[in-house]
Amino acid sequence: MIKSFRDIEAYQRSKQLYPQVVKLTKDFPPAGFHLRDQVCRSGNAIHSDIAEGYGRSVSEFKMYLTRALGSNNETISHLEDARNANFCAASEADSLITEYTIVGKQIYRLKEHWH
């Protein structure tokens, strides 16, 4: 039963993933500074948007979930770019991409079933 935004699985999972993104990006080379900033911002925005939208009207919350899903997809794209540019270990990026893919599915299902 969801009594708070903290009870939402997508919120919990993305909140747990964020420190892993920060850790992964801390050793990006100087050429990857812009990408580090982008992926950290988008990774943080996922759970922030869920928290911010929770408790609002149904239509407003769904709008925030749409934003969270967009930030999730952006995070995946940035992680793919970091992997392809060899800014990090491919296995670490792939692991995070897999986890964020799950988060995206969770957000999508939540949006579809929220009433």
N, C-alpha and C positions, 0 to 999 in steps of 0.2 A: 504494500500500500504506500502510495506517495503522499507524504505529509509536508515535505519540504523539497526544495530543489536538490538538496544533498542526497535525497533518496533516489534520484534519477540515475540509472546505470550509466548512461552516456556522459553525464556530468562527472560521476565518480571515475570512470575510466579515463576520460580526457584530462581530468585533474591529476591523476596518477602518471599519465604519460608526459605531462609538461616538464617535470624535472629531467626526464630522460632526454627530451629534446634539447634542453639547456646544456646538459652534459655533453651530448653529441656535438653540439655546435661550438662549444668553447674552444676547441682546437682547430677551427676552420682557419685556413690561411688568410692573410690580409685581403687577398682578392675576393674572398667569400664573405667579407664583412656585411655587405648589403643583404646577402642571402641569409646570413645568421640572424640579422635583425628581423627580416621578413618572416622566417619560419618560427621564430620565438613569439612574434606578435600574433601570427595566425593561430599558433598552438594555444596561446593563452586566451584568445578570443572565443574559442569553442565553449569552454565551460563558463566563461564570463557571460556570454550571451544567454546561455541556458539559465543561469542564476538571475540575470537581469530581467528576463522575460517572465520567469515563473511568478505566478500570483496576479498577473495581468489578465485581461480578458482572453478568451479562447483565441480570437483572431490575432490579438497582439502577440500572445505567446507563440503561436504558429509562425508569425513573422520572425520572431527571435530565433526560433528553431531553424527557419530557412537561412538566417544569417549564420547560425552555428554550423549548419551543414556546408555552407559556402566556405567558411573558414577552415572546416575540416578538409574539404577538397583542396583548398589552397595549400594547407599544410602538407598533404600528400604530394602535391605537385612540387613544392619546394624541396621536400625530402628526395624526390626523384632527381631533381636538378643537382642537389648536393652530391648524391651518389654518382651521377653521371659525370660530374666535374671532378670526381675523386677528392672531394673535400672531407670525406669520412669513409669509414669502412662500409662496403656495400652490404654486408650482412647486418650491420646495426641499422642502417637506413631501411633495409627490407623488413626487418623485424618491426620497426615503428610504422612503416607503411601498412603492414598487415594489421597491426593494432588499430590504426586510424581508419582502416577500411571497416573494421567491426564497429567503431564508434559511428561512422557515417550511416551504417545500416540501422544502428540503434536510434539515431536521431530521426532518420526517415520514418521508421516504424512508429516512433513516439508522435511525430507530427501527424501521421495518418490516423492514429487512433485516439488522439487527445480530443476530449469533448467537455 
